[in-house]
Amino acid sequence: MRVSKPYCFLLLFFLIGFLSYGQQNDLNRRVDEAEFNIRGSVYEENTFKPYKGVEILVNGGRYTRTSLDGSFNIKARIGDELIITHDEFETIYYTITSNERITIRVTDSKQYGRRSKIDSDFKRFNEMIDSADVYLKKDAEKSIKFIGDALDADINTSQSAEAHELLGDIYEYWKQYDLAISAYKISIQNQKSASAQLKLARAYLSNNDFDISLGVYKTIEEQSLSNYDKTVLYEGMGDVYVKLKDFPKAIEAYQKGLEVARKHLIAPKVTDLNSKMAQVYSDQGQTNKAKAYFSNSLNLAEKENKKRAVEEQIKVAEFNSANADYEDEIVLRKQAIEGIKDIEKDSVIANESTITSQKQNYKIGTAYILKNELNNAIPYFEKSIEEASEKEDLEVKKDATRKLSDILIEIGETKKGYEMLAEHITTVDELYAKKIQEISQVARFSRNIAEQQNRITTLESDRALSKSTYELTQERNKSQQLIIYSLIGGLVLLLITGFLMFKYIKQQRLANNLLALKSLRSQMNPHFIFNALNSVNTFIATNDERTANKYLSDFSQLMRAVLENSEEDFIPLKKEIELLNLYTKLEHFRFQDKFDYSIDVDETIDVEEFQIPPMLLQPYIENAVWHGLRYKTEKGHLNINIEPKSKDEITITIIDDGIGRIRSKALKTDHQKKQNSKGMNNIKKRVAILNEMYKDKVDVSIADFQDLEDVGTRVVVTLRKD
């Protein structure tokens, strides 16, 4: 009997669902049987003195003892009971609840009066490590300071490895991935551990060093890993292959991880891997397979916890949106909003999170727009704006007010639409002010992190130098060759330290340049918006409402394009030409009795191959119109000409036959001179920073155009390929 393809897909869907149901029931029965490497330490509560030789017994039969610094490492499962025994305190029973570090603080011990320098150093180290762990997600600067204090004690290589691994965790959480990589490397150099290797590979992935990340994953010895860490290994390799667009290998890696997770009943990873495989199939366009795996992940996530369920609902909603399945998308987002309400009863959700109710209401409104149900979209945008205002989420409020204003104008509620547009502009101004504050805060954060890292680097250098000096003293009676080798080793260590510091400073300089570029772009947009709104105001004042509406419609189109490109350093030349066409059209719309214009692009130029900073040319055109052509007695002309200069270079020439720079300057007020000077200085700064970052990509020259009374102005922009 022959079965048609639709029935095959249906049978496949039910089979996967059935297996998932049976698998989940099994997971629910034995969810706590996943095996982890449990790390911990035992010390006195009041004095922080470590206990060595403490017997750690798992009820499953595994056994170990604490080392000199009171630390231990043992395999166990959630729900297992640790039996902790020692001659100097009563037996302690501890039940495993997670795979996080365990700290056993002993009270009423018999070790009174036993003190030594070693005990003091161990005590200080444990205190600082615990404090750093407490502040890891709360205060990066304070947490790093505690790591520095821990390394300042007299510690061994095992403790140094532990401290640097925790330092890497801090940098990873705060998205300082280059510093996290350095910390994990030092940890592995001190003591090779599977957890540090996995974290190093993940840090390289986060830092977009995909090939290096894959190389680290492949060097990890699989047999040394716990079952949970094996799933982490395969999941990480799958994530790298996704970034490398090697989807078949990504599926293969995720499938291996899923097999381990199913076999050993690691429920959270079963959910995660189903979700990730669904996303890969979606990226490949295999929608039916993606739906089946997303169905699994949704069912599994609902059985974990409310937050995980909401996260998966939103992820599947995004998938539905990408496949134009707006009905299912809306249903899932409405379910997510109800889940978010429950989550917010116990915790605060940050605005940066994807699971905020204001974001979901905004996306429901967007889905209704795509369904062409504008009236249904309005209440969701209004709710999104209300929630975003309450939670001071200016990003969402900016987008929601913009879309709501568009809808209101389109359905004929022009007055409300313009009021909402005014609120949108106000929100943009507030967001701009907030971004300026954030730039300052990021700069301060970077400086403080750099200071703390320099301290740690210095401590490590001093430790290495002290060690070298000690070894030289001990080996003074040995051969001269050994002494030379020791000196060379110290020099290499110092060179490595210098290289790491140079790399860090270079990265900081790049970050500062990016922040400066963002600030300069943000300063240009309000000036441009103000001039355009003045034009609208003029048309309204002359009772030319139709012209004002037409101008405002074109202006909204231009503003949308400008805002979409505002975060980019470079955009294709084709896009910039489209922006110039629209902007010049708007200026000519107002001053059509003052000038005509033309935009000429040489046919031999591939406008997709060249990249240009967004809105770089607009200020020069604005100057030509407002300060040159506007004051001519007869009608002038503006020409924008784009032609090749060489194989990898083009020139963009902006020519006007206006009154010229000298006469224009004489007509300006002091305020106008100040504003114009500030605008041109911003352009010069942008070009200077971009040339520093991208090796002289843009060149600008300005000169008079002709030897007549109206000398005009010629601006020549030379643009080079990457």
N, C-alpha and C positions, 0 to 999 in steps of 0.2 A: 504493500500500500504506500502510495506517495503522499507525503505531507507537505503542504505549501509553506513558503517562507514565513508568513505572518504567524501560522500556528507554531512553527519552530521557535520563533521569538517568544511566543506566549508560554510555551512549555519551558523554555530556558528561564524565563522570569519567575514562574512558579517554583521551579526546581531550586533556584538560588534562594528564593524566599523561604522555602521549606527547610533547606539546609541551615539558613541563618536562624530560623526559629528554633530548630533543634540545637544548634550551636549555642544560642543565647541561653536556652534552658540549662544546658550543661555549664555555661559560664556562671549563671546565677547560683548553681549548686556548689560550684567550687571556685568562685571568683578570687578567693584569697590564697590560691595555691601557687601563684607566681613566685619564683625564687629571686631574691635580691642579695647583693653584697651589702651587708649592714656595717657601717663604720660607727665607732663611738669611742668614748673615753670615760674613765672612772677616776674621780678625785674628790677630796674633801670639800664640803659645801662652803665652809667658812674660810679655810686657808688656801684652797685650790691646789693642795699638794697632791700629785698624782700617785696612784697605786699601781705598782708593777706586780706581775705574777698573779693577778686576780683571775680566777677560773671562770670562764664564760661557757655555759652549757646550754644548747638548744634542746628543747624537749624532743626534737626529731633525732637526736643522737650526735650532732656535730659539737666540737669542743675546741676551745682556744684559750690563750692566756694574754693578758695585757702586757705591752712592752714597757720599756723604761719610762716613757712619757705618759703612761696610763692609757694608751690607745689600743684598740683592737679592731679586727676585721673578720666577719664571719658570715656565712651564707644562711639565710632564713627566709621564711614566708610570713606574709601578713597573718596575724593570729597566733603565730608561734610564741612560746613563752621562753624568755631568757632567764636562766638561773645563775646568779652572780654571787660567788662565794669567795671568802678570804678569811684568814685567821683573825684579822683585826676588826672585823665588823660582822654584823648579823647578815645572814643570807638575804639577798634582794631578788624579788621576782618582778620581771618587766615583760609586758605583752607588746609585741611588735604591731604598730598601727600603720606604718608607712616605711618607705625606703630612705627616709632622711636620717641625718646624723643623730645618734643617741648620746645624751650626756647623763651619766649616772653620778649624782652628787650624794656622797655618803655623809650622814650625820651621826653624832655620838660615837665616833671611832675611838680606838684605843691608842692611836698614834700620837698622843700628846707629847710635846716637847721635842720631837724629832725634826730638826731643821738642818738644811745644808744649802749651799749655793745652787746645786742642781735642782733641789726641790723648789727653790725660789724662782729659778728660770722656768721650770715646768709650769709652776703656778701662774707666772706672768703670761707665758705663751697661751695657756688654756683660757685665761681670762680674756685676752685680746682677741683670740680666734672666735670665742663665743660672742663677744660684743660685735665683732665685724659681721658675723652671721646674722645677728639680730637686726642690724642697720642696713643690711644688703639692699633691701627694696625700699628703704625709707630715706636714707641720706648717704649718697655715694661718697661724698667727701669724708664724712665721719667714719664710714666703714673702711675706706682705704687707709685712713689715719691709724685705725686699730691694727690693720695688717702691718703697717710700718712699725708700730710699737711691738708687735709680736716678733717681727724679724730682728728687732733691736736687741732681743734677748739672746743668750748663749744657747743656740739650738743646734740640733743635728740635721742631717740631710733629709730624713723622713719628715721632720717638722717643717723644714723649708719647702719641701714638695707640697705638703698639705696647705701651707699658707699661700703659696703661689697659685695652687689650684683654686682656692677660695677667691683670691684676687682676680683670677680669670673669670670666675663666676660673676663677680661684681661688675667688671668691665663688659661682659657679655650682656648682662641685664640692662645696663645703661647705654648699650649700643656703641661702645668704644671698642670695635672689633679688632683693630690693629693692636691695641694694648692687651686685649684678652689673648690674642695669639702669642704675644711675647711672654705673658705670664704662664700660659699652659706649657709653652716650650721649656721654660725654666723649671717648672714642676716636674716635667718628664725627665729633664736632665738630672735632677736630684734623685728621683725615684720613678721608674717607669710603671705606670698604672693604666689599666684599660679605661677607667672613667676619664682620666685626663686626656688620653688619646682620642676618645670619642668627642670630648668637648673641643679639643683642638680642631678636629675635622669639621665640627659644626661651626666653629668660629671662622674658619677659612671660607666656608659656604656663605655665612652671613656677610663676609667681607668681599664677596663676589670673586674669590680666587677658586674657581670651580675645579680646575685641573689639579691644583695642589690639594684641595679638600678630598677629591677622589683618591689621590695617591695615599693620603694619610689613612683613609678608611681601608684601603687594600692592604696596608702594612699591619693592621691590627690582627693579632692571632685569635681566630674565632674560638678555638678550644679554651682560651683563657677567660672567656666571657660567661656571665650568667645568662640564663634564658631571656631575661628582660633586656639585658644589654645586647643580645643578639638581634632582637627585634629593633632596637635603637640603631644598630649598625646597618641593617638592611634598609630601614626607613631612611636613614641619612644618605645612603648610596642612591636610593631612589630619588630623593630630593635633588641630589647633584645631577643625576641624569635628566631630570625634568628641566633643570636650568640649562643643560647642554642640548636640549631638544632631542635627546635620544630616547624617545618614548618606549620603544620595545624593551630596552634594558631597564628603564624605570619600572615598567610593569613587572618584569622578571624579578627585580630586587624587592619590590613591594610584595610580590607573591611569596617569596621566600620568607620575608618577615611575617606575613600573615599565617603561613604554615606553622612557624614557631609559636606565634601568639595563640593560635587555635589549639595546638598540641598541648601547650602548657597553661592554657586558659588565662591569658593576660588580657582581660576584658577591655581596658582603655585603648590598648594598641590595636585590637581587632577593629574597634570603631574607627580609629584614626586611619588605619591602612585601607579599610573599605572606602572611606571618604576620599583618600588621596588617589586610589585607583580609579574611582569615579571621575575625579577631576582630570586625570590623564586621558581617559577614554573620551571625555568631553572635549579636551584640547585636540584630540585626533579626529573629532567629528563623528565618533561612534556613539551616537546619542542613546541608543537602546541599552547598550552595555553600561553606559554611565548612569542611566535611570535605575537599572537594577542594583548597582552598587550603592547609589545614593539612597535607595529604598532601604537597603541593609543598614547603612550608617545612621539613617534617621531612627530606625527601630532600636538599634543598639544604643544610640545616644540618649534616647528617652529613658532607658533603664539605668543610666549612670547617675546623672544629677541634672538639676534644672538648667544650670549655666551651659553645660555641654550640649544639652538638648537644644537650647536657644541658638548656640553657635552653629550647630549643624543645620537647623531650620533656615538660618540666614544664608548659609553656604549653598544649600539646595535652592533657595529662592533666587540667588544670583544665577545659578545654572538655568533655572526656568526663564529668568529674564533674558539671558543670552540666547535662548532658544524660542523667544517670543511666546512663551507659555505664561501669559500674564495673569490668567485666572488662578492657576496653581501658585504662582508667585505671590499674589495678593493674599491668598488663604494662609500660606506659610508665614508671611510677614505679620499678619494679624495674630496668628498663634504665638509668634515670637514676642509680640508686644505684651501679650498676657503673661508670658513667662518672665519677661523683663520686670514687670510689676512685682512678681513674687521675689525675684532676686534683689530688687531695690529695697525690700523690707529689711534685709539683713546686711546689705553692703551698698557702698556708693560705686556707681559705674562711671569711670572717667569719660570725658567727652571724646578722647582719642579712640575709645573702643568702638568696634563695629556693632556692638549690641546695645546701642542707645535707642530709646523709643523715638527721639526726634529724627534720627537717621531713618528708622523704619517707616515712620509716617511720611517722610519726604519721598522715600522710594515707592511707597504705595501710591502716592499722588502722581509720581512719574509714570508708574505702570498704567494708571487710569488715563493719563495723557496719551500714552502709546496706543491705548485702546480707543482713543478719540472720545472718551467719556469725561469731558472737561468739568461738568458740574459735579461729578462724583469725586474728582481730584481736589476740588477747592477745600472741603472741610479737612482733608488730610494735610494739605499744605498749611492751613491755618493752625491746626494742632501742632504741626512740626515747628512753626514759627513761635507759638506760645511756649512750647517746651524748651526750644533752643534759647528763648529769651530768659526763661527761669533759670536755666543751667549755664547761661552765658556762653553758649556754643555759637560763636559768630560765624564759623564756616558754614554750618548747616543753615543758619538764619539767612546768610547772604544768598545762598542758592535757592532756598525756599521762597524768599521775597521776590527774587528775580522771576522765577517760574510763575508764581501767583500773579504778579503784575502782568506777565504776558497773557495768561489765561483771561484775566479780567478785561484787558483791552480787547482781546479777540472776541469775547462774547458780548461786547458792547458796553460794559460797565467801565467806561473810560475814566471817570473821575476817581473811582476806587483804584483803578489800575495805576493811575499817575501817583496817587497817594502811596500805594505800595511800592512804586518805583522810587519815590522819594525816600521811603524807609529803607529800601535796598541800598541806595546811595549812602545814606547815613550809616548803615551797617558796614559798608565797604570802608568808610572813613574810620569807624571804630576798629575794624579788623586791621587796618593799616597801622593805627596807633598801637594796637596790641602786638603786632608783628615787630614793631620797632623795639618794644619792651622785651620781647622774647629774644631778639638778636642780642640785646645787652646782657640778658640773663645767660644765654648760651656762651657768650664771650667770657663772662665771669666764671661760669661753670668750667669751661675749658682751661682757664688760667689756674683755678684751684686744683683741678685734676692733675694738671701738668706739675704743679708744685708738689703734690703728694707723690706722684710717680717719680719725680726727680729725687725725692727723699729716699724712696725705695731703691731706685737705681744706685744712688750713692751708698746706701747700706750694703747692697750686694757687691758693689765695687770694693768697699772697705773690707767686707768679709773675705772677698777673694784675695785682696792685697794682703790682709792679715794672715790668711792661710799660706800664701806664697812666702811671706816673711818667716812664718813659723817653720815651714818646710826647709827654707834655706838655712835657718839656724840649726835645725836638727841634722841636716845633711852637709854641714860645712866641711866635714872631714872627708866627704866623698870626692869623687873625681870632678875635675873642672867641667867636664862635658855635661854632667848632670846639672850643675849650677847654671850653665848656659841654657839648657833646655827649659829649666824652671823659669828663667827670666823671659825667654821667648813666649812661654805659655802665659805669663802675666801680661806681656805686651799684647798678645793676641786677644786676651780677655778685655783689656782696656779698649782695643780697637773695635771689638764687637760692641761694647757698651757705647762707644762714640758713634758707631754707625746707627745703632738703635735710636740714640738721641737725635741724630741728624734726620733720620727718617721720620721720627715723631714731629720734629720742628717743621719739616717740609709739609707734612700732612696738616699741621695746624695752620700753616701759611695758606695752603689751598683752601681750608675751611673758612679762614678769615676773608679770603678773596670772594668766595661764594656768598658769604653773608653780606659783604659790601655790595656785590652785584645786585643781590635781592633788595637791599635797601635803596640803591639808586633807581632800580626799576620801579619800586613802590613810590618814590618821590616824583617820578615823571607822570604817572597815571592821573593823580588828582588834578594836576595843572591842565592836562589835556581834557579831562572831564569838565572842568570849570569853564574852559573856553567854549566847548560844545554846548553846554547848558545855557551859556550867555546867548548863543545864537537862537536856541529855542525860545528863550525869554523875549528876544527881540521880535520874533514872529508872533508870539502871543500878544505882546504889547501893541502890535499894529493890527490886532484882530484878524490876523491871517491864520486861523486855526487849522485849515486844511494843509497849508504849507508847513505849519508847525508839526502836525501829525506825520506828514511825509518825512520831514527832516528827522523827527524823533525815531521813526521806524528804522530809517537808515542808520541813525546814530546807535540804536540798540543793537543792530546787527554788527556794527563795527566794534562796539564795546564788548560784546560777547566774544568776538574773535580775539580782541586785545587781552581780555581776562584769561582766556584759554591758553594763550601763549605767554602769560606773565611769569610763569615759573621756569621757562626755558632760557638757556643761555643763547642757543641758536635755533632757528627754524629754517625750513627750505625757502630758497629765494622765491619760489612760486607763491608761497603763502604771503610773503612780504609784499610782493607785487599786487596781490589781491587786496591786501590791507591799504596799500597806497592808492589803488584805484578807488576804493570806497571812501577813503579819507579826502582825497583831492576832489572827488565828486561832491562831498559835503561842503567843502570850502567854496567850490565854484557855485554851488547852490545858493550860497549867501552873497557872494561877490561876483555874480555872473556878469555884471556890468563893468567890472574892473579888469577881468582877465579871461583869456581862454587857456586851455592847457592841452598837452599831448604827452602820452607815455609810449615810448618806442623801445621795443625789446628785439635785439638782433636774433634772427631765426636760427642762427648756428649755436646759440647758447642753450645748453640743457639746464633749465631753471630748477630741476630737481636735484642736480649734482652739487650746486653751491648752497652753502649755509650762511645765514646772516643773523646778527643779533636782532631780536624783535623790536620794532618801533625805533630803529636806529635812524632811518631816513625821515620819519614823520616830523621831528622838530625842525629840520632844515626846510622842509616844504612849508611848515607853519610860519617860519621866519620870512620865507619868500613872499607869502601871501599877506601876512599881517603887518610886516615892517617894510616891505618893498613895493609890491603891486598895489596894495590898498591905497597908497598915497599918490599914484600916478594920475596925471590930468587926463590922459587918453588911455584907451584900453591896452593892457599889456598882455604878455604871454609867458606861460610857465611850461618848460619842457623837461621831461625826465627821460634820459637816454641811457640804455643799458647795452653795452657792446663789449666784445672780447678784447683783451689786451695781449694775452699770450695763451698758451695751452691751458695753464692752470690759474689764470687771472682774468678778471673782468673789471670794467670801470662803470660806475653808476654816476652819471653827471646830472646835476640839478641846476638848471639855468633859468634865471628870471631877468627881465629887462626893467625891473623896478627902479626906485630912486637911489638904491645903493646903500651901503652900510653907514657911510659918513652922514649923509642927509637924514637917514632914518634915526640915527643916534641923536641928532640935534633936535628932532621932533619929540623924543621920548621924555616922559616925566622921570623924576628920580626913582619912583617906585618901579616903573616899567624897566628902567635900566637894571635895577637890582634883580628883578625877576628873570629878565632875559639872560643876564650874566650867570645867574644860578643855574638856569636850564642848560646853557651851553657848557658850563663847567661840569655838570652831571654827565653830559655826553662824552666830554674829554676823559673823565674818570672811567666811564664804562669802557671806552676804547682802550685806555691804558691797561686796565685790569685784564680785559679779554686778550690783549696782545701778550701780556705777561704769561697768562695761562695757556694760550694756544699758539705761541710763537709767531707773533707779528702777522696775524690773519687779516687785520683790517687797517687801512690807512685812509686818512681824511685830509683834504686840503681845501682852503677857501680863498677865493680871489675875486677881483672885479671882473665883469663880463665884457664890457665894451668901453670905448673912449667917447662917450656921448654924455649929455647932461644927466640922463638917467643911466648911470653906469651899470646898474644891475649887479647880480652876484652869480658866481659860478662855484658850486660845491662839487668836488670830485672825490668819490669814495672808491678806493681800490679794494677788491675782495679776492682772497686767495682760497683755493680748495684746501681741504684737510690734508 
